[in-house]
Amino acid sequence: MAETWLKCSACKNPIPFNAAHWVCSVSTCNRARTRLVFCTVSCWDSHVAILRHRDAWAVDARAPTKEAWEKELAEHPPEPTIAKPAAAPAVRRVVDAPSAPVVRPAPLPVTTSSAPAALKPASTPAAVAGGGATVHLNDIVDRDMLIVVSKMKKYIKDRSGMNCGDAVAEILSDHVRAICDESIRAAGRDDRKTVLERDVPRPPRR
């Protein structure tokens, strides 16, 4: 088994020395003290969803050899971490209070439409009936990029030899949101809280 260089910053799987991996295009993610590395593009994508980068993409990289890594550590040793003293547990005074009855709000009415869900705007709130429950699709304020721009451009280039404008990724992100909404509706119709593979609409044959 190959020796481990670093662990994936998202899933914590080991990344061996001299192994291919992915880094973020945002410079602050690649500083010596940060050094975020990812074993797959999916792990990088989960990192983007947390930090909400406005314009970022995954960059191919290769881990150093063990000798090069040891030399780098010798030249730039990591800063020692100082353990903070454990804080004393807070003392709270518990006062018994009469329990109030729990009032549950009535479910909102469910509205359906005959138009295909994939054609509806992704930001429009909707309610989906699933068994005895109601699934509500909330408004999304931050319309994050859901497409790996570098991978999209590479696919179009390899597929057709054409270049691709950056704005294409925004349109494709809208399509992905619409597909996700349709998958949520399918899971809601089965009264499930988890979207499964069978809920995702299949792409048309090419």
C-alpha positions as CSV (number, residue, x, y, z in Angstrom):
1,M,0.0,0.0,0.0
2,A,1.4,3.4,-0.9
3,E,2.3,5.8,1.9
4,T,-0.1,8.6,2.7
5,W,0.9,12.2,1.8
6,L,-2.2,14.0,3.1
7,K,-5.9,13.2,3.7
8,C,-8.7,14.5,1.6
9,S,-10.0,17.7,3.1
10,A,-13.6,16.6,2.6
11,C,-13.9,12.8,3.0
12,K,-10.6,12.2,4.9
13,N,-9.6,9.4,2.5
14,P,-5.7,9.1,2.2
15,I,-4.0,10.7,-0.8
16,P,-0.7,8.8,-1.5
17,F,2.6,10.4,-2.4
18,N,2.9,11.2,-6.2
19,A,-0.9,10.6,-6.6
20,A,-3.2,12.6,-8.8
21,H,-5.7,14.8,-6.8
22,W,-7.6,18.1,-7.0
23,V,-7.1,21.5,-5.6
24,C,-9.3,24.6,-5.6
25,S,-8.6,27.5,-8.0
26,V,-9.2,30.0,-5.2
27,S,-5.8,31.1,-3.9
28,T,-6.8,31.3,-0.2
29,C,-7.5,27.5,-0.3
30,N,-3.9,26.8,-1.3
31,R,-1.9,28.6,1.3
32,A,0.6,26.6,3.3
33,R,-1.5,26.9,6.5
34,T,-4.7,25.9,4.7
35,R,-3.6,23.4,2.0
36,L,-6.9,22.0,1.0
37,V,-6.6,18.9,-1.2
38,F,-9.4,16.6,-2.6
39,C,-9.3,13.0,-3.8
40,T,-12.2,13.5,-6.3
41,V,-14.0,16.4,-8.0
42,S,-17.1,15.5,-5.9
43,C,-15.2,16.2,-2.7
44,W,-14.0,19.5,-4.2
45,D,-17.6,20.3,-5.1
46,S,-18.8,19.7,-1.5
47,H,-16.1,22.2,-0.3
48,V,-17.4,24.8,-2.8
49,A,-20.9,24.4,-1.5
50,I,-19.7,25.1,2.1
51,L,-17.5,28.1,1.3
52,R,-19.8,29.5,-1.4
53,H,-17.1,30.5,-3.9
54,R,-18.5,32.8,-6.5
55,D,-16.0,31.8,-9.2
56,A,-14.0,28.6,-8.7
57,W,-13.1,25.4,-10.4
58,A,-11.2,22.2,-9.7
59,V,-7.6,22.1,-10.8
60,D,-5.7,18.9,-11.5
61,A,-2.6,18.4,-9.3
62,R,-0.1,15.7,-8.3
63,A,1.2,15.1,-4.9
64,P,5.0,15.4,-4.3
65,T,7.2,12.4,-3.8
66,K,8.1,11.4,-0.3
67,E,11.6,12.8,-0.6
68,A,10.3,16.2,-2.0
69,W,7.7,16.4,0.8
70,E,10.3,15.8,3.5
71,K,12.6,18.4,2.0
72,E,9.7,20.9,2.0
73,L,8.9,20.2,5.6
74,A,12.5,20.7,6.5
75,E,12.6,24.0,4.8
76,H,9.2,25.2,6.0
77,P,8.3,23.4,9.2
78,P,4.6,23.6,10.2
79,E,3.8,26.0,13.0
80,P,3.2,24.2,16.3
81,T,-0.3,24.3,17.6
82,I,-0.8,25.5,21.2
83,A,-3.5,23.6,23.1
84,K,-6.0,25.8,24.8
85,P,-6.9,25.1,28.4
86,A,-10.2,23.4,28.8
87,A,-12.9,25.8,29.9
88,A,-14.6,25.2,33.2
89,P,-18.1,23.8,32.8
90,A,-20.8,26.4,33.1
91,V,-23.1,26.0,36.0
92,R,-26.7,26.5,35.1
93,R,-29.6,26.7,37.5
94,V,-32.5,24.6,36.4
95,V,-36.0,25.9,37.3
96,D,-39.0,23.7,36.7
97,A,-41.6,25.3,34.6
98,P,-45.0,24.1,33.6
99,S,-44.9,22.5,30.2
100,A,-46.9,24.4,27.5
101,P,-49.0,22.4,25.0
102,V,-47.3,21.9,21.7
103,V,-49.3,23.6,18.9
104,R,-48.5,22.2,15.5
105,P,-49.3,24.4,12.4
106,A,-51.7,23.1,9.9
107,P,-50.1,22.0,6.6
108,L,-50.4,24.4,3.8
109,P,-52.6,23.4,0.8
110,V,-50.9,21.5,-1.9
111,T,-51.1,22.9,-5.4
112,T,-50.1,20.9,-8.5
113,S,-49.6,21.9,-12.1
114,S,-49.8,20.0,-15.3
115,A,-46.7,21.6,-16.7
116,P,-43.5,19.5,-16.6
117,A,-41.5,20.2,-13.4
118,A,-38.3,20.5,-15.4
119,L,-39.6,23.6,-17.2
120,K,-40.5,25.5,-14.1
121,P,-38.0,28.1,-12.7
122,A,-35.7,26.6,-10.1
123,S,-36.3,29.6,-7.7
124,T,-40.1,29.3,-7.6
125,P,-41.4,27.9,-4.3
126,A,-43.5,24.8,-4.7
127,A,-45.3,22.3,-2.6
128,V,-45.3,18.6,-3.4
129,A,-47.6,16.0,-1.9
130,G,-46.0,12.7,-0.9
131,G,-48.2,10.1,0.9
132,G,-49.4,11.9,4.0
133,A,-46.6,14.5,4.1
134,T,-46.0,17.7,2.3
135,V,-42.6,18.7,0.8
136,H,-42.0,22.4,0.3
137,L,-39.3,23.7,-2.0
138,N,-37.9,26.9,-0.5
139,D,-36.6,29.9,-2.3
140,I,-32.8,30.0,-2.9
141,V,-31.2,33.4,-2.4
142,D,-27.7,32.4,-3.5
143,R,-27.7,30.8,-6.9
144,D,-24.4,29.0,-6.7
145,M,-22.6,27.4,-9.6
146,L,-23.4,23.7,-9.8
147,I,-21.2,22.9,-12.8
148,V,-17.5,22.3,-12.7
149,V,-16.5,24.8,-15.4
150,S,-13.1,23.2,-16.2
151,K,-14.7,19.8,-16.8
152,M,-17.6,21.3,-18.8
153,K,-15.2,23.1,-21.1
154,K,-13.0,20.1,-21.5
155,Y,-15.9,17.9,-22.5
156,I,-17.2,20.3,-25.1
157,K,-13.6,20.7,-26.5
158,D,-13.0,17.0,-26.6
159,R,-16.5,16.3,-28.0
160,S,-16.6,18.9,-30.8
161,G,-13.4,20.9,-30.8
162,M,-15.4,24.0,-29.9
163,N,-14.6,26.6,-27.2
164,C,-17.2,27.4,-24.5
165,G,-18.3,30.7,-22.9
166,D,-18.4,31.0,-19.1
167,A,-22.1,31.9,-19.2
168,V,-23.0,28.4,-20.4
169,A,-22.3,27.1,-16.9
170,E,-24.9,29.3,-15.4
171,I,-27.6,28.0,-17.8
172,L,-26.5,24.4,-17.1
173,S,-26.8,25.1,-13.4
174,D,-30.4,26.2,-13.9
175,H,-31.1,22.9,-15.7
176,V,-29.5,20.9,-12.8
177,R,-31.6,22.8,-10.3
178,A,-34.8,21.9,-12.3
179,I,-33.7,18.2,-12.4
180,C,-33.1,18.3,-8.7
181,D,-36.5,19.8,-8.1
182,E,-38.1,17.0,-10.2
183,S,-36.2,14.4,-8.2
184,I,-37.4,15.9,-4.9
185,R,-41.0,15.7,-6.2
186,A,-40.5,12.1,-7.1
187,A,-39.2,11.3,-3.6
188,G,-42.1,13.2,-2.1
189,R,-44.7,11.2,-4.0
190,D,-43.2,8.0,-2.5
191,D,-43.3,9.6,1.0
192,R,-39.5,9.4,1.3
193,K,-37.1,11.9,3.0
194,T,-34.2,10.8,0.8
195,V,-33.8,11.4,-3.0
196,L,-32.6,8.2,-4.7
197,E,-31.1,7.4,-8.0
198,R,-34.4,6.2,-9.4
199,D,-36.0,9.7,-8.7
200,V,-33.6,11.4,-11.2
201,P,-35.0,11.9,-14.7
202,R,-33.0,10.0,-17.3
203,P,-31.3,12.1,-20.0
204,P,-32.5,11.8,-23.6
205,R,-30.6,9.3,-25.8
206,R,-27.9,10.9,-27.9
